[in-house]
Amino acid sequence: MAGTVAPSAPGKLGDALEPAAIQTYLGELDAWLRVRRDELDELDAAALGAGRGGELAGDMSLALALWKATSDRYQLVFATWDGGRVLRQERERISALIWGRLDGATELPGGLAVSLPEAGRLCDALTGQLRTRLSLVPGADEQAARIRDLRAQLERIRDQVALEPANQRDAAVARLAELMSRLQAITAKAERGGDVGGMLGPFEVEATTFERDLIVGNARRRDARDQVLSARELRADLEQRAAALAKLAAACVATVDPAPRYAVPDVEALGQVPVTPDEIGGYLHRLDRVSQALELAQHAYSDALEEYARLVGLLDAFVAKARAAGVAANPDLVASEQQARDLLARRPAPMAVARQLVTTYQTWLAKETA
């Protein structure tokens, strides 16, 4: 089990993956899930048996959460695969399921969501760290296997370092070079017959921590990029809504009295969309508050105009009823209608009086048709 690693995923996000590649990946992922779960159960039992359950609970819980998130996504991919009955649309959907974020991985630090391949690598790294801390790989014969695993891990780290932003890449490259140099020294000592067991444990912990930090950092930056795109789209939408609301408010103020008095939020006052993970969350929150304010003001102005339209429609309905009853020419009804229409035609129309005049027409109509 010590050499079991998550399979490499085919293609990239947006690809229409080849059916053969999907089938191979699903088979390897299924095997990895079964073996990894058995190993995690073994490690959990060993931790409890050694009285170290509490000490290792955090890493064990995270490893199990990663396994569960991977297993859940595997089920979705397997269902979409449908025994190979996939067209281009299904193959693109499988690519999105593999390379998209695992929405269910809420147990990760900060609630981050990682992709299926990243979750597998993180689970591998955590499992290796747990195995080391429990000393389940003792013996000189196992040292070579652990060194091979570390070489593979450093290659994975090299790939992650390439994803670092330019202002952080130099530090990551230097850290990787330092780890590679240390591993070379450990390897040389092992080849001379020296006991490197005491050196491997701390090195594995450091390498795992570094790899996990790189993966989590990349996931956080990707999440921030998604938030920036969302913020830009929301801001553009709010600018359009604010412009439309300003016209709606002007029409309402000109039509009815009293009119609502809500200020139209100034989207420009929010400033440009930030691009850093530390700032984008707060900016999105402010955009959401502006959206709520726009919605509140829109409802208020729309309701006021709708009430005006209802009064006009109600008066028209009463007049139509009077004509059908043959009483529309009654002097009292004619005078009442004229008063109501003159008032409703005024700009702005005093709504309190307009309501009373429409009600007065209704009262005259009820009297004449009684």
Phi, psi and chi 1 to 4 in degrees:
 res  aa     phi    psi   chi1   chi2   chi3   chi4
   1 MET       -  -27.0  -67.1 -175.5 -176.6      -
   2 ALA   -60.9  -27.4      -      -      -      -
   3 GLY   -93.1    2.4      -      -      -      -
   4 THR   -73.5  126.0  -58.2      -      -      -
   5 VAL  -130.5  153.6  -65.1      -      -      -
   6 ALA   -62.5  139.9      -      -      -      -
   7 PRO   -68.8  154.4   25.7  -34.8      -      -
   8 SER   -75.2  134.8  -61.8      -      -      -
   9 ALA   -83.9  144.0      -      -      -      -
  10 PRO   -80.3  152.9   29.8  -34.3      -      -
  11 GLY    64.7 -154.2      -      -      -      -
  12 LYS  -151.4  173.5   61.1 -178.9 -176.6  -62.3
  13 LEU   -59.0  129.6 -173.7   63.3      -      -
  14 GLY    97.1  -13.8      -      -      -      -
  15 ASP   -71.9  149.7  -76.9   -6.8      -      -
  16 ALA   -93.3   94.3      -      -      -      -
  17 LEU   -63.0  148.2  -57.6  178.4      -      -
  18 GLU   -70.9  139.0  -68.6  -61.3  -36.4      -
  19 PRO   -55.4  -38.9  -26.5   34.6      -      -
  20 ALA   -64.7  -39.7      -      -      -      -
  21 ALA   -66.5  -38.7      -      -      -      -
  22 ILE   -64.0  -45.9  -62.2  172.2      -      -
  23 GLN   -61.9  -43.8 -175.2  174.7   22.2      -
  24 THR   -62.5  -45.0  -60.8      -      -      -
  25 TYR   -64.3  -42.3  179.6   65.3      -      -
  26 LEU   -62.5  -40.8  -76.9  173.7      -      -
  27 GLY   -63.9  -44.1      -      -      -      -
  28 GLU   -67.7  -38.1  -67.7  173.8  -11.1      -
  29 LEU   -68.3  -37.9 -174.5   58.3      -      -
  30 ASP   -62.4  -44.0  176.3   59.9      -      -
  31 ALA   -64.2  -42.1      -      -      -      -
  32 TRP   -62.7  -42.0  177.8   85.0      -      -
  33 LEU   -61.4  -42.7  -76.6  166.9      -      -
  34 ARG   -68.0  -45.1  -73.5 -174.8  -78.3  104.7
  35 VAL   -68.1  -43.1  172.9      -      -      -
  36 ARG   -64.6  -38.1  176.3   61.6   70.0 -121.2
  37 ARG   -65.6  -41.6 -178.0   57.5 -160.0 -128.3
  38 ASP   -60.5  -41.5  -71.4  -17.5      -      -
  39 GLU   -67.7  -41.1 -176.5  172.5   10.6      -
  40 LEU   -63.1  -39.0  -72.3  173.1      -      -
  41 ASP   -62.9  -39.9  -70.8  -18.6      -      -
  42 GLU   -64.9  -43.8  175.6 -170.8  -23.6      -
  43 LEU   -65.2  -39.1  -70.0  169.4      -      -
  44 ASP   -63.2  -44.5 -168.8   34.3      -      -
  45 ALA   -64.1  -39.7      -      -      -      -
  46 ALA   -65.4  -39.4      -      -      -      -
  47 ALA   -64.5  -43.0      -      -      -      -
  48 LEU   -66.7  -40.3  -66.3  174.2      -      -
  49 GLY   -65.8  -29.7      -      -      -      -
  50 ALA   -88.9    2.1      -      -      -      -
  51 GLY    70.7   26.2      -      -      -      -
  52 ARG  -117.7   21.3  -59.6  175.4   63.5 -172.2
  53 GLY   -58.8  -45.0      -      -      -      -
  54 GLY   -65.1  -40.6      -      -      -      -
  55 GLU   -62.2  -38.7  173.2 -168.7  -16.2      -
  56 LEU  -101.6    6.6  -57.1  176.6      -      -
  57 ALA   -60.4  -40.6      -      -      -      -
  58 GLY   -62.0  -52.9      -      -      -      -
  59 ASP   -65.8  -37.3  -75.1  -11.5      -      -
  60 MET   -65.0  -43.2 -178.0   62.0   70.1      -
  61 SER   -63.5  -41.5  -63.4      -      -      -
  62 LEU   -67.4  -41.4 -178.7   53.8      -      -
  63 ALA   -62.0  -43.4      -      -      -      -
  64 LEU   -66.2  -37.3  -71.8  170.2      -      -
  65 ALA   -65.0  -40.4      -      -      -      -
  66 LEU   -64.9  -41.7  -73.1  163.9      -      -
  67 TRP   -61.6  -44.0 -178.8   91.1      -      -
  68 LYS   -64.5  -43.4 -178.9   64.2  165.9   59.7
  69 ALA   -62.5  -40.6      -      -      -      -
  70 THR   -65.5  -43.7  -54.7      -      -      -
  71 SER   -62.3  -43.1  177.7      -      -      -
  72 ASP   -61.9  -42.8  -70.3  -13.0      -      -
  73 ARG   -69.5  -34.5 -176.0   53.9   58.4   90.9
  74 TYR   -58.3  -42.0  165.1   80.0      -      -
  75 GLN   -60.7  -39.6  -64.3  -62.4  -28.8      -
  76 LEU   -67.8  -41.8  -66.6  178.3      -      -
  77 VAL   -64.4  -42.5  175.2      -      -      -
  78 PHE   -63.4  -39.8 -172.2   81.8      -      -
  79 ALA   -67.4  -38.4      -      -      -      -
  80 THR   -69.0  -34.7  -54.3      -      -      -
  81 TRP   -61.4  -39.2  169.1 -116.2      -      -
  82 ASP    50.6   46.6 -167.6   22.4      -      -
  83 GLY    67.8   19.5      -      -      -      -
  84 GLY    97.3   -0.6      -      -      -      -
  85 ARG   -85.4   74.9  -67.8  179.8  -73.6  -85.9
  86 VAL  -130.0  133.7  -72.3      -      -      -
  87 LEU   -97.9 -173.5  -59.9  177.6      -      -
  88 ARG   -59.2  -40.2 -178.8  179.1 -178.3   85.0
  89 GLN   -61.1  -44.1 -178.8  179.1    2.5      -
  90 GLU   -67.0  -36.0  -73.1   76.2   22.2      -
  91 ARG   -69.4  -34.9  -69.4 -173.5  -76.4  123.6
  92 GLU   -69.1  -36.1  -70.2  177.3  -13.4      -
  93 ARG   -66.3  -38.2 -172.7  174.9  -60.7  128.5
  94 ILE   -63.6  -39.8  -71.8  174.3      -      -
  95 SER   -60.0  -42.0  172.7      -      -      -
  96 ALA   -66.8  -36.4      -      -      -      -
  97 LEU   -67.7  -36.7  -72.6  170.4      -      -
  98 ILE   -74.3  -47.4  -68.5  173.7      -      -
  99 TRP   -97.1  -10.2  -68.6  103.4      -      -
 100 GLY   -77.4  175.2      -      -      -      -
 101 ARG   -77.1  142.2  -66.3  178.9  -61.0  176.8
 102 LEU   -80.9  102.0  -58.8 -176.7      -      -
 103 ASP   -64.6  -24.2  -62.6  -30.1      -      -
 104 GLY   -84.8   -4.8      -      -      -      -
 105 ALA   -85.1   59.1      -      -      -      -
 106 THR   -76.7  -11.4   55.6      -      -      -
 107 GLU   -83.5   -3.7  -65.7   84.3   -8.6      -
 108 LEU   -70.4  159.3  -69.2  176.5      -      -
 109 PRO   -54.4  127.4  -25.7   34.2      -      -
 110 GLY    70.9   12.5      -      -      -      -
 111 GLY    70.9   22.0      -      -      -      -
 112 LEU   -68.5  149.7  -71.8  173.9      -      -
 113 ALA  -111.6  128.9      -      -      -      -
 114 VAL  -112.6  168.8  -65.2      -      -      -
 115 SER   -78.8  169.7   67.4      -      -      -
 116 LEU   -59.9  -47.8 -175.9   58.7      -      -
 117 PRO   -62.2  -38.7  -22.8   34.4      -      -
 118 GLU   -66.6  -39.0  -73.0  173.1  -21.8      -
 119 ALA   -62.2  -39.7      -      -      -      -
 120 GLY   -64.4  -42.6      -      -      -      -
 121 ARG   -67.1  -39.4  -68.9 -162.0  -63.4  -89.2
 122 LEU   -63.2  -41.1  -92.4  175.7      -      -
 123 CYS   -64.5  -41.2 -170.6      -      -      -
 124 ASP   -59.1  -45.9  -76.0  -16.1      -      -
 125 ALA   -64.0  -44.4      -      -      -      -
 126 LEU   -65.6  -39.3  -77.7  168.1      -      -
 127 THR   -64.0  -42.3  -56.9      -      -      -
 128 GLY   -62.1  -39.5      -      -      -      -
 129 GLN   -65.9  -42.3 -178.9  174.3  -33.5      -
 130 LEU   -62.9  -42.1  -74.2  165.5      -      -
 131 ARG   -61.6  -40.8 -166.0  166.0   53.1 -124.5
 132 THR   -65.6  -47.3  -60.6      -      -      -
 133 ARG   -64.1  -27.2  -67.4  173.9   67.8 -177.6
 134 LEU   -90.6   -2.0  -73.7  167.0      -      -
 135 SER    56.0   45.7  -60.1      -      -      -
 136 LEU   -90.0    3.7  -65.8 -177.7      -      -
 137 VAL  -125.5   54.0  -74.0      -      -      -
 138 PRO   -77.7  168.5   31.0  -34.8      -      -
 139 GLY   101.8  146.0      -      -      -      -
 140 ALA   -64.8  -33.3      -      -      -      -
 141 ASP   -63.0  -28.1  -67.5  -19.5      -      -
 142 GLU   -84.2  -15.1  -65.1  -63.8  -29.5      -
 143 GLN   -63.4  -40.2  -69.7 -179.5    4.2      -
 144 ALA   -62.4  -40.6      -      -      -      -
 145 ALA   -64.7  -40.4      -      -      -      -
 146 ARG   -65.9  -38.0  -67.9  169.7   69.3 -178.2
 147 ILE   -65.8  -40.6  -69.5  173.4      -      -
 148 ARG   -61.2  -43.4  -75.0 -164.3  -58.6  -89.2
 149 ASP   -61.2  -38.4  -71.2  -15.3      -      -
 150 LEU   -68.1  -37.6  -76.5  169.7      -      -
 151 ARG   -61.1  -44.4  -71.7 -162.0 -176.0  107.6
 152 ALA   -62.6  -38.7      -      -      -      -
 153 GLN   -65.0  -40.7 -174.4  174.7   29.3      -
 154 LEU   -66.3  -31.5  -69.0 -174.4      -      -
 155 GLU   -67.3  -39.3  -74.7  -56.4  -49.9      -
 156 ARG   -63.7  -39.3  -64.1 -163.1  -56.3  -91.5
 157 ILE   -64.2  -39.0  -69.9  175.4      -      -
 158 ARG   -57.8  -42.8 -172.0 -164.1  -59.3  -85.3
 159 ASP   -62.8  -40.0  -66.3  -21.8      -      -
 160 GLN   -68.4  -37.1  -71.1  -66.3  -35.2      -
 161 VAL   -60.8  -37.3  166.3      -      -      -
 162 ALA   -62.7  -20.6      -      -      -      -
 163 LEU   -89.0   -6.6  -59.6  176.3      -      -
 164 GLU   -67.5  146.2  -71.5  -70.1  -75.4      -
 165 PRO   -64.9  158.4   22.6  -31.9      -      -
 166 ALA   -57.8  -36.4      -      -      -      -
 167 ASN   -76.3   -7.8   62.0  -20.2      -      -
 168 GLN  -118.7   -8.6  -60.3  178.0   25.3      -
 169 ARG   -68.6  -38.2 -168.5  173.5  -56.9  145.0
 170 ASP   -60.2  -43.0  -71.7  -13.1      -      -
 171 ALA   -65.1  -39.8      -      -      -      -
 172 ALA   -66.9  -39.9      -      -      -      -
 173 VAL   -62.8  -42.5  168.6      -      -      -
 174 ALA   -64.5  -39.4      -      -      -      -
 175 ARG   -65.5  -41.9  177.4   67.0  173.0  140.0
 176 LEU   -63.7  -42.7  173.7   60.8      -      -
 177 ALA   -61.7  -38.9      -      -      -      -
 178 GLU   -64.9  -41.4 -172.5  -94.0  -23.9      -
 179 LEU   -65.8  -41.7  -71.3  173.6      -      -
 180 MET   -64.4  -38.8  -65.5 -179.7   68.9      -
 181 SER   -64.6  -43.0  175.7      -      -      -
 182 ARG   -64.5  -39.8  -75.8  173.3   56.1 -169.0
 183 LEU   -65.8  -37.6 -177.1   58.4      -      -
 184 GLN   -60.9  -41.3  -71.4  176.4   -5.4      -
 185 ALA   -65.8  -40.9      -      -      -      -
 186 ILE   -63.9  -43.2  -67.7  172.9      -      -
 187 THR   -61.9  -44.0  -57.3      -      -      -
 188 ALA   -61.6  -42.0      -      -      -      -
 189 LYS   -65.1  -41.1 -177.9  174.7 -178.9  178.4
 190 ALA   -63.0  -39.3      -      -      -      -
 191 GLU   -66.3  -25.7  -70.3  174.5  -10.5      -
 192 ARG   -83.4    0.3  -65.8 -166.7  -59.1  -91.4
 193 GLY    93.5    7.4      -      -      -      -
 194 GLY   -75.9  157.9      -      -      -      -
 195 ASP   -88.5  113.8 -178.1    8.1      -      -
 196 VAL  -110.8   11.7  -64.3      -      -      -
 197 GLY   -57.2  -40.5      -      -      -      -
 198 GLY   -70.8  -21.7      -      -      -      -
 199 MET   -88.0  -30.0  -58.5  170.1   65.4      -
 200 LEU   -69.0  -40.7  -74.5  173.4      -      -
 201 GLY   -56.5  -57.5      -      -      -      -
 202 PRO   -59.9  -37.0  -24.0   34.3      -      -
 203 PHE   -64.2  -43.2 -173.0   92.9      -      -
 204 GLU   -61.5  -40.1  -72.3  166.5  -27.0      -
 205 VAL   -63.6  -45.2  171.6      -      -      -
 206 GLU   -63.8  -44.8  -70.9 -176.6   42.8      -
 207 ALA   -64.0  -41.5      -      -      -      -
 208 THR   -64.7  -42.4  -63.5      -      -      -
 209 THR   -63.1  -43.2  -59.1      -      -      -
 210 PHE   -63.2  -44.7 -174.9   40.1      -      -
 211 GLU   -63.9  -43.4 -178.1  178.5   21.6      -
 212 ARG   -62.7  -42.3 -179.9  168.4   59.4 -175.8
 213 ASP   -61.9  -40.0  -69.8  -15.4      -      -
 214 LEU   -65.0  -45.3  -71.2  171.3      -      -
 215 ILE   -64.4  -46.2  -67.6  173.8      -      -
 216 VAL   -64.4  -41.0  170.3      -      -      -
 217 GLY   -62.9  -41.8      -      -      -      -
 218 ASN   -64.9  -40.9 -177.4   49.7      -      -
 219 ALA   -63.9  -39.8      -      -      -      -
 220 ARG   -65.3  -41.8 -178.2  176.3  -72.9  113.7
 221 ARG   -65.5  -39.8  -72.6 -170.7  -63.8  -86.6
 222 ARG   -63.4  -40.6 -175.3  175.4   60.2 -122.4
 223 ASP   -64.1  -39.0 -172.4   56.9      -      -
 224 ALA   -65.1  -38.9      -      -      -      -
 225 ARG   -62.1  -42.7  -74.1 -165.1  -64.3  -89.7
 226 ASP   -61.7  -39.3  -68.1  -16.1      -      -
 227 GLN   -67.7  -36.9  -72.0 -176.7  -36.7      -
 228 VAL   -62.7  -44.5  168.2      -      -      -
 229 LEU   -62.0  -42.6  -67.3  176.5      -      -
 230 SER   -62.7  -41.2  -62.3      -      -      -
 231 ALA   -64.2  -41.2      -      -      -      -
 232 ARG   -64.9  -42.2  -72.8  172.7  177.8  166.5
 233 GLU   -64.7  -43.7  -67.8  175.0   -0.9      -
 234 LEU   -65.3  -40.8  179.5   55.8      -      -
 235 ARG   -62.7  -44.2  179.3 -169.4  167.4   95.0
 236 ALA   -61.0  -41.2      -      -      -      -
 237 ASP   -64.3  -41.6  176.9   65.9      -      -
 238 LEU   -65.5  -36.2  -69.3  178.8      -      -
 239 GLU   -62.8  -42.1  -71.0  173.2  -13.8      -
 240 GLN   -66.4  -42.3  -62.1  -60.3  -38.7      -
 241 ARG   -65.0  -39.4  -72.7  170.2   58.0 -170.1
 242 ALA   -64.3  -41.3      -      -      -      -
 243 ALA   -63.7  -43.2      -      -      -      -
 244 ALA   -66.7  -38.2      -      -      -      -
 245 LEU   -65.8  -36.1  178.7   57.8      -      -
 246 ALA   -60.6  -40.8      -      -      -      -
 247 LYS   -67.5  -41.1  -66.3 -177.8  178.4  179.3
 248 LEU   -62.8  -41.7  177.9   66.6      -      -
 249 ALA   -64.6  -41.8      -      -      -      -
 250 ALA   -63.0  -41.9      -      -      -      -
 251 ALA   -64.2  -38.5      -      -      -      -
 252 CYS   -67.9  -45.8 -178.0      -      -      -
 253 VAL   -62.8  -34.7  169.9      -      -      -
 254 ALA   -76.8  -19.5      -      -      -      -
 255 THR   -98.3  -41.9  -58.0      -      -      -
 256 VAL  -125.6  152.6  -59.4      -      -      -
 257 ASP  -139.7  121.6  179.4   32.3      -      -
 258 PRO   -81.4  150.3   30.4  -35.8      -      -
 259 ALA  -107.0  154.2      -      -      -      -
 260 PRO   -58.2  151.5  -21.9   32.9      -      -
 261 ARG  -123.6   66.4  -63.3  -65.2  178.7 -178.3
 262 TYR  -102.1  131.7  -73.9   94.0      -      -
 263 ALA   -74.4  138.8      -      -      -      -
 264 VAL   -80.3  118.0  177.8      -      -      -
 265 PRO   -57.3  141.0  -22.9   33.5      -      -
 266 ASP   -92.1  104.1 -177.3    8.9      -      -
 267 VAL   -65.3  -32.6 -179.5      -      -      -
 268 GLU   -61.0  -28.1  -67.8  -66.0  -29.6      -
 269 ALA   -66.3  -16.5      -      -      -      -
 270 LEU   -73.3  -17.7  -66.0  174.3      -      -
 271 GLY    82.2 -179.1      -      -      -      -
 272 GLN   -71.8  155.3  -65.0  -59.6  -47.8      -
 273 VAL   -67.7  122.8  177.4      -      -      -
 274 PRO   -72.0  159.9   27.0  -33.5      -      -
 275 VAL  -120.0    9.2  -64.5      -      -      -
 276 THR  -101.9  145.0   60.6      -      -      -
 277 PRO   -57.9  -31.2  -23.9   33.4      -      -
 278 ASP   -72.8  -24.7  -66.5  -24.5      -      -
 279 GLU  -104.2  -25.1  -63.9  178.2  -16.8      -
 280 ILE   -67.8  -32.6 -171.3   62.0      -      -
 281 GLY   -62.4  -46.8      -      -      -      -
 282 GLY   -64.6  -36.3      -      -      -      -
 283 TYR   -65.9  -41.5 -169.9   84.4      -      -
 284 LEU   -62.2  -38.1  -80.9  170.4      -      -
 285 HIS   -63.0  -41.6  178.6   67.4      -      -
 286 ARG   -67.0  -37.8  -67.5 -166.7  -66.9  -84.7
 287 LEU   -61.4  -40.5  -74.0  177.1      -      -
 288 ASP   -64.0  -39.6 -175.4   60.2      -      -
 289 ARG   -65.6  -39.4  -67.2 -178.7   60.9 -177.1
 290 VAL   -63.8  -40.8  169.3      -      -      -
 291 SER   -60.4  -42.9  177.5      -      -      -
 292 GLN   -64.3  -39.8  -66.4  174.0   11.3      -
 293 ALA   -65.4  -40.7      -      -      -      -
 294 LEU   -62.1  -42.3  -73.8  172.3      -      -
 295 GLU   -64.7  -42.2 -174.9  173.8    0.9      -
 296 LEU   -61.7  -46.8  178.3   64.0      -      -
 297 ALA   -65.5  -40.4      -      -      -      -
 298 GLN   -60.7  -43.9  178.6 -178.8  -15.2      -
 299 HIS   -62.5  -41.0  -75.0  -43.8      -      -
 300 ALA   -64.2  -48.5      -      -      -      -
 301 TYR   -67.8  -40.1  -71.9  117.3      -      -
 302 SER   -63.8  -41.9  -64.1      -      -      -
 303 ASP   -62.7  -39.7  -69.8  -13.3      -      -
 304 ALA   -64.9  -42.6      -      -      -      -
 305 LEU   -69.1  -35.8  -72.5  173.8      -      -
 306 GLU   -65.6  -36.4  -74.8  175.3    7.9      -
 307 GLU   -64.6  -40.7 -177.1 -171.7   10.4      -
 308 TYR   -61.2  -46.7  174.1   83.4      -      -
 309 ALA   -62.7  -36.8      -      -      -      -
 310 ARG   -65.4  -39.8  -78.2 -163.0  -58.4  -90.2
 311 LEU   -62.5  -44.8  -85.3  179.9      -      -
 312 VAL   -61.6  -44.5  174.6      -      -      -
 313 GLY   -65.1  -37.8      -      -      -      -
 314 LEU   -65.1  -42.8 -170.6   59.8      -      -
 315 LEU   -62.6  -42.3 -179.7   59.5      -      -
 316 ASP   -60.7  -40.1  -70.5  -18.7      -      -
 317 ALA   -66.4  -40.0      -      -      -      -
 318 PHE   -64.7  -41.2  -71.5  150.1      -      -
 319 VAL   -64.6  -41.7  171.6      -      -      -
 320 ALA   -62.7  -38.2      -      -      -      -
 321 LYS   -65.9  -39.4 -177.5  176.8  179.3 -179.6
 322 ALA   -64.1  -40.3      -      -      -      -
 323 ARG   -64.8  -41.5  -71.8  171.7 -177.8  165.1
 324 ALA   -63.4  -30.6      -      -      -      -
 325 ALA   -87.1   -5.1      -      -      -      -
 326 GLY    76.4   22.2      -      -      -      -
 327 VAL  -119.2    9.3  -62.9      -      -      -
 328 ALA   -64.7  -25.9      -      -      -      -
 329 ALA   -84.1   -0.7      -      -      -      -
 330 ASN   -57.1  129.7 -178.9  -77.5      -      -
 331 PRO   -55.0  -39.8  -25.8   35.0      -      -
 332 ASP   -65.4  -40.6  -68.5  -37.0      -      -
 333 LEU   -67.7  -41.4  -75.7  171.3      -      -
 334 VAL   -61.6  -47.0  170.6      -      -      -
 335 ALA   -64.4  -39.9      -      -      -      -
 336 SER   -65.6  -41.7  179.4      -      -      -
 337 GLU   -63.6  -43.6  178.2 -170.2   -1.8      -
 338 GLN   -62.0  -41.2 -170.3   60.9   48.0      -
 339 GLN   -60.9  -45.7  -78.0 -175.3  -53.5      -
 340 ALA   -63.8  -42.7      -      -      -      -
 341 ARG   -70.6  -37.6  -69.3 -160.0 -176.7  -81.4
 342 ASP   -61.3  -40.7  -72.5  -14.0      -      -
 343 LEU   -70.6  -39.8 -159.1   66.3      -      -
 344 LEU   -69.0  -23.7  -73.4  168.5      -      -
 345 ALA   -82.4  -13.4      -      -      -      -
 346 ARG   -68.5  148.0 -171.6 -178.9  -60.2  179.3
 347 ARG  -124.3  116.1  -70.5  -65.8  178.3  -90.7
 348 PRO   -79.1  155.7   29.2  -34.4      -      -
 349 ALA   -83.1  128.2      -      -      -      -
 350 PRO   -71.8  105.5   24.3  -30.5      -      -
 351 MET   -67.0  -36.4  -66.6  -60.8  -68.3      -
 352 ALA   -61.6  -43.8      -      -      -      -
 353 VAL   -71.1  -38.4 -178.1      -      -      -
 354 ALA   -60.3  -41.6      -      -      -      -
 355 ARG   -59.5  -44.6  -66.1 -172.9 -158.5  101.6
 356 GLN   -63.2  -41.2  -67.7  178.1   -3.7      -
 357 LEU   -68.5  -37.3  -70.2  179.2      -      -
 358 VAL   -65.6  -40.3  171.8      -      -      -
 359 THR   -65.0  -36.8  -58.7      -      -      -
 360 THR   -62.1  -43.5  -61.5      -      -      -
 361 TYR   -60.6  -42.4 -174.7   90.4      -      -
 362 GLN   -60.4  -39.5 -179.4 -174.3   18.6      -
 363 THR   -66.2  -44.8  -56.3      -      -      -
 364 TRP   -60.2  -41.0  -81.3  115.5      -      -
 365 LEU   -63.8  -43.3  176.8   59.2      -      -
 366 ALA   -61.8  -37.3      -      -      -      -
 367 LYS   -67.5  -43.3  178.0  179.4  178.5  -61.0
 368 GLU   -74.0  -23.7  -65.9  -59.1  -38.1      -
 369 THR  -101.7    4.2   57.0      -      -      -
 370 ALA   -69.6      -      -      -      -      -
